[in-house]
């Protein structure tokens, strides 16, 4: 499937159960899981291997040290696991 630009990404986040406060610049669906923002491929592979009961993963905003950004060091961020009830918890932590 090819990437698509959409008029209102918030509708897609809502459809897949990603809370608006976790929004970022990219939304994807991988094997039924929503992926929001600059989530490292390593965590997507882990999600697909573990298959937790969850809606998906999110990295809110655009942390400067996340994949695809400028690579600034010293900007820690969390990858969040979005649970079926749309609550979320830390799934992984990156220090840089």
C-alpha positions as CSV (number, residue, x, y, z in Angstrom):
1,X,0.0,0.0,0.0
2,X,1.3,3.4,-0.9
3,X,1.4,6.3,1.6
4,X,-1.4,8.8,1.2
5,X,-1.9,12.4,2.3
6,X,-5.3,12.9,3.8
7,X,-7.4,15.9,4.5
8,X,-7.9,15.3,8.3
9,X,-5.4,13.0,9.9
10,X,-7.3,13.3,13.2
11,X,-10.1,11.2,11.7
12,X,-7.7,8.4,11.1
13,X,-6.2,8.7,14.6
14,X,-9.8,8.5,16.0
15,X,-10.6,5.5,13.8
16,X,-7.7,3.6,15.2
17,X,-8.1,4.8,18.8
18,X,-5.1,7.1,19.1
19,X,-5.9,9.9,21.5
20,X,-5.4,13.4,20.1
21,X,-2.9,14.3,22.8
22,X,-0.6,11.7,21.3
23,X,-0.8,13.2,17.8
24,X,2.2,13.7,15.6
25,X,2.9,14.3,11.9
26,X,2.6,10.7,10.6
27,X,-0.1,8.0,11.1
28,X,0.2,4.5,9.8
29,X,-1.4,1.1,10.3
30,X,0.8,-2.0,10.4
31,X,-0.8,-5.4,10.7
32,X,-3.8,-3.9,12.5
33,X,-1.8,-1.7,14.9
34,X,-1.8,2.1,14.6
35,X,1.7,3.7,14.5
36,X,1.7,7.4,15.3
37,X,4.7,9.6,14.9
38,X,8.4,8.9,14.7
39,X,8.3,5.4,16.2
40,X,11.6,3.5,15.9
41,X,11.4,0.4,13.6
42,X,12.9,-1.6,16.5
43,X,9.7,-1.0,18.6
44,X,7.4,-1.8,15.7
45,X,9.2,-5.1,15.2
46,X,8.9,-5.8,18.9
47,X,5.2,-4.9,18.9
48,X,4.6,-7.3,16.0
49,X,6.6,-10.1,17.7
50,X,4.9,-9.6,21.1
51,X,1.4,-8.9,19.8
52,X,0.0,-7.2,23.0
53,X,-3.6,-6.3,23.3
54,X,-3.2,-2.7,22.3
55,X,-4.3,-0.2,19.6
56,X,-0.7,0.6,18.7
57,X,2.4,2.8,19.4
58,X,2.9,6.5,19.5
59,X,5.7,9.1,19.8
60,X,3.8,12.4,20.4
61,X,5.1,15.5,18.8
62,X,8.4,15.4,16.9
63,X,11.2,14.7,19.4
64,X,14.5,16.0,17.8
65,X,16.3,12.7,18.5
66,X,13.6,10.4,17.1
67,X,14.1,8.5,13.8
68,X,13.9,10.8,10.8
69,X,14.6,14.0,12.7
70,X,17.9,15.9,12.8
71,X,19.5,13.4,15.2
72,X,20.1,15.8,18.1
73,X,21.4,14.0,21.1
74,X,20.2,14.6,24.6
75,X,16.5,14.8,23.8
76,X,15.0,11.8,25.5
77,X,11.6,10.6,24.5
78,X,9.2,7.7,25.2
79,X,7.5,5.3,22.8
80,X,4.0,4.9,24.2
81,X,1.8,1.7,24.0
82,X,-1.8,2.8,23.5
83,X,-4.1,0.3,25.3
84,X,-7.5,-0.9,24.1
85,X,-9.3,1.7,26.3
86,X,-7.1,4.5,24.8
87,X,-5.0,4.9,28.0
88,X,-1.3,4.6,27.4
89,X,1.9,3.7,29.1
90,X,5.6,3.8,28.3
91,X,6.7,0.9,26.1
92,X,10.3,2.0,25.5
93,X,12.5,4.9,26.6
94,X,15.2,6.5,24.4
95,X,17.8,8.8,26.0
96,X,19.0,10.1,22.6
